[in-house]
């Protein structure tokens, strides 16, 4: 058996290998850090996660699932800690800022710049008239390339080594801790919710309590249903087919002759208001709180709730005003 | 009507309210949902594993960390502060309004990666906001600093969410169009993207109005804290 059959290679393999190597470095640093408060359990956590990125495709799904459970248990037992900081003192940083000036901004800008150029370039790579890469693959590959280019530019600008950069990144990763894995595990839960029919239960619940002959009540049910189910799923994309299929199409389009294009556009955005209010959207709400080293994990959600509620009300008003413009 | 699938939602809600470890809560909710759907333990583990492998790309943000970490070691945050303090008379509220407008317009022309929490909020926006606030108010009390940082993250999210939908080829627009097509309704993606504009404008106005009151609110909060401190 060839090694290619053992480890299936896809367009995204380089992305996963890069992430896996970085996580492996984090595990290595934790294991070697004698002053690490959770030395071995942290090393085990990042090491197992690295393994899933490096050889996950070759493992049976059941084993991968069992490793996820093990990671959750390590995190739940408080096993993921924060080791040595890579930061320099404030004086030293200020001196470096004065010396390097705006050159420090260039590598940061290189990330989006290379990403955009890469995505555009990928559209030119055609095989039999079709794009070689899907839009998502192109974006992820270009973003990874952007990070590598930015890393080289940052090493050049600061005259520090890539190894130092990896250690600095490891220090930031440990500041985020197990929350870094949360968006991924929530996506898994979303899949399980979908296959168990959580959406259908919610849609029929909403449809059963709404007075269907009242137009405004139907608009409210659709917009609030999108927001609420997005809060449950953590993702408006997952809520959209369920609530639009269960409430939007039968009630608004079917009974009240709403115009579908504007209805789905505004319905999706009502869902986004839900995204602003839920810890389930961890990559937008919980990971940033960890990154900004906030004591309250829900501080970002609290900052967003007034905007989200006002904007949800605005979406209801816009929908009521817009979607029936052709209806009698 | 089958209510059992909703048990996973209940587990998540209780877990978050009791502030248990979110990773553990979410995995437990997955098991509760799977069992309610009649799956056995091995099927649930396999579904969890498959879901993980298919969604691995969500961890891609960690690749930005070495760049940001190295630059922060070398004074990136300090340079962001120096740069913003060179802009005389820029209030914290106006800084965040400008950031939201930029973030939203960039997202509307598909430049969604021009920004983000590890790339811009932590190393650039938050230090700039804190520097302008410190210039106006002096040393910030911890609670004020904490809320200001949270507002920076919130502003990035609002700008991204309500900008990206205006772009025709954005995933949400294509998803909505494909869903309508499946249900026998043909619409142009452009028609969907166009109707994201009123909400985009509403987001700019609503969040912008909150940001324009930000400096005033920080002043009030700091005075309240000082009065409470003096009373002790």
Interface residues (C-beta under 8 A of the other chain):
Chain A: X12 X15 X16 X18 X19 X22 X23 X52 X53 X56 X57 X59 X60 X61 X62 X63 X64 X65 X66 X67 X68 X69 X71 X72 X73 X75 X76 X86 X87 X88 X90 X93 X94 X95 X96 X97 X98 X100 X101 X102 X104 X105 X107 X108 X111 X112 X115 X116 X135 X136 X140 X143 X144 X146 X147 X148 X150 X151 X154 X155 X157 X158 X160 X162 X164 X165 X166 X167 X168 X169 X170 X171 X172 X173 X178 X179 X180 X181 X182 X183 X184 X185 X186 X187 X188 X189 X191 X192 X193 X195 X196 X197 X198 X200 X201 X202 X204 X205 X208 X232 X236 X237 X240 X241 X244 X245 X249 X253 X260 X261 X262 X264 X265 X266 X268 X269 X272 X275 X276 X279 X280 X282 X283 X284 X285 X286 X287 X288 X289 X291 X292 X294 X295 X296 X299 X300 X302 X303 X304 X306 X307 X310 X311 X314 X315 X318 X322
Chain B: X1 X2 X3 X5 X6 X8 X9 X12 X16 X20 X21 X22 X23 X24 X26 X27 X29 X30 X33 X34 X36 X37 X42 X44 X45 X46 X47 X48 X49 X50 X51 X52 X53 X54 X55 X56 X57 X58 X59 X60 X61 X62 X63 X64 X65 X66 X67 X68 X69 X70 X71 X72 X73 X74 X75 X76 X77 X78 X79 X82 X83 X111 X113 X114 X115 X117 X118 X119 X120 X121 X122 X123 X124 X126 X146 X147 X149 X150 X151 X152 X153 X154 X156 X157 X158 X161 X162 X165 X169 X171 X172 X173 X175 X176 X179 X180 X183 X185 X187 X188 X191 X192 X193 X194 X195 X196 X198 X199 X202 X203 X206 X207 X210
